[in-house]
Amino acid sequence: MDFETISEMARSAWVVWLALVFGSITFWAYRPKNKDRFEADAMIIFDKDNGENGGQSHG
C-alpha cells in the first residue's frame, strides 16, 4: 500500500464516520420522546423563577 491508497481509505472512512454521527444526532434531535424536553429547555429564558440569567425579571 502506498500513501495515496491509505489517504483515500482514510477519507472514505471519515465520510462514513461523519455521516453516521450526523445521522445519529439528527435522529436523537427529532425523536418524539425529546419534544417535551426541548420545549421546556426553550422556555428557560422566560422563566421568572430562574434567577440565574443575571438580569432583572421583565414582565
C-alpha positions as a Markdown table, in Angstrom:
| # | Residue | x | y | z |
|---|---|---|---|---|
| 1 | Met | 0.0 | 0.0 | 0.0 |
| 2 | Asp | 1.2 | 3.4 | -0.9 |
| 3 | Phe | 0.4 | 6.7 | 0.7 |
| 4 | Glu | -2.3 | 7.6 | -1.8 |
| 5 | Thr | -4.3 | 4.4 | -1.2 |
| 6 | Ile | -4.1 | 4.9 | 2.6 |
| 7 | Ser | -5.2 | 8.5 | 2.2 |
| 8 | Glu | -8.2 | 7.6 | 0.0 |
| 9 | Met | -9.2 | 4.9 | 2.5 |
| 10 | Ala | -8.9 | 7.4 | 5.4 |
| 11 | Arg | -11.1 | 10.0 | 3.5 |
| 12 | Ser | -13.7 | 7.4 | 2.8 |
| 13 | Ala | -13.7 | 6.3 | 6.5 |
| 14 | Trp | -14.1 | 9.9 | 7.6 |
| 15 | Val | -17.0 | 10.4 | 5.3 |
| 16 | Val | -18.8 | 7.3 | 6.6 |
| 17 | Trp | -18.0 | 8.3 | 10.2 |
| 18 | Leu | -19.3 | 11.8 | 9.8 |
| 19 | Ala | -22.4 | 10.6 | 8.1 |
| 20 | Leu | -23.1 | 8.2 | 11.0 |
| 21 | Val | -22.5 | 11.0 | 13.6 |
| 22 | Phe | -24.8 | 13.4 | 11.7 |
| 23 | Gly | -27.5 | 10.8 | 11.3 |
| 24 | Ser | -27.3 | 9.8 | 15.0 |
| 25 | Ile | -27.6 | 13.4 | 16.2 |
| 26 | Thr | -30.4 | 14.1 | 13.8 |
| 27 | Phe | -32.3 | 11.0 | 14.9 |
| 28 | Trp | -31.8 | 12.0 | 18.6 |
| 29 | Ala | -32.9 | 15.6 | 18.0 |
| 30 | Tyr | -36.1 | 14.6 | 16.1 |
| 31 | Arg | -37.3 | 11.8 | 18.3 |
| 32 | Pro | -40.8 | 12.4 | 19.6 |
| 33 | Lys | -39.6 | 11.5 | 23.1 |
| 34 | Asn | -37.4 | 14.6 | 23.2 |
| 35 | Lys | -40.1 | 17.1 | 22.2 |
| 36 | Asp | -41.2 | 18.0 | 25.7 |
| 37 | Arg | -37.7 | 18.3 | 27.0 |
| 38 | Phe | -36.7 | 20.6 | 24.1 |
| 39 | Glu | -39.8 | 22.8 | 24.5 |
| 40 | Ala | -39.1 | 23.1 | 28.3 |
| 41 | Asp | -35.5 | 24.0 | 27.6 |
| 42 | Ala | -36.5 | 26.6 | 25.1 |
| 43 | Met | -38.6 | 28.3 | 27.7 |
| 44 | Ile | -35.9 | 28.5 | 30.4 |
| 45 | Ile | -35.0 | 32.1 | 29.4 |
| 46 | Phe | -38.6 | 33.2 | 30.1 |
| 47 | Asp | -38.9 | 31.5 | 33.5 |
| 48 | Lys | -39.4 | 34.2 | 36.1 |
| 49 | Asp | -38.3 | 32.0 | 39.0 |
| 50 | Asn | -35.0 | 31.4 | 37.3 |
| 51 | Gly | -32.6 | 33.9 | 38.9 |
| 52 | Glu | -29.6 | 32.7 | 37.0 |
| 53 | Asn | -29.9 | 34.9 | 33.9 |
| 54 | Gly | -28.1 | 37.8 | 35.7 |
| 55 | Gly | -30.7 | 40.4 | 34.8 |
| 56 | Gln | -33.9 | 41.7 | 36.0 |
| 57 | Ser | -37.1 | 39.8 | 35.5 |
| 58 | His | -39.3 | 41.7 | 33.0 |
| 59 | Gly | -43.0 | 41.4 | 32.6 |
